[in-house]
Amino acid sequence: MFEIDEEKIESTAWRCSRYSTQHCRSRLHTCIITNSIKKEPAEHSYQFDAITVEIRRFEQQLIDRAKNTQETPEVIMTNRTRALSRPPVRDHIKRRIQKIRAKNDYATVPNDPNFVSISFTLSSTQYGSEF
């Protein structure tokens, strides 16, 4: 698991996400243009915890699903928590999804099946023109 350490014009340097807590010196260098690895990472100086990796993957999938779909938090939680051996508390997941959506100001789903018109936020581009 890596995080961006330094970005240059043609490459990005990544460092281990446990750099500060575990003092891990593993680094990875990638080319921005070709999206390929320029320098392979060194071995990590700590043991991986499988549950931590599983939870991080879950969190990333949760964020992607919350940003890119208009599914209710219940649907997202049901589909995602089945794969976890030790899922987080449902209320916490629901609150996290709500915060992600509130932060990005996404349009709400029209819940009334007899709605008369489509709201402006659902029928306009990001530049304000209607389609």
Secondary structure, 3 states (H helix, E strand, C coil): CEEEEEECCCEEEEEECCHHHHCCCCEEEEECCCCCEEECCCCCCCCCCHHHHHHHHHHHHHHHHHHHCCCCHHHHHHHHHCCCCCCCCHHHHHHHHHHHHHHHCCCCCCCCCCCCCCCHHHCECCCCCEC
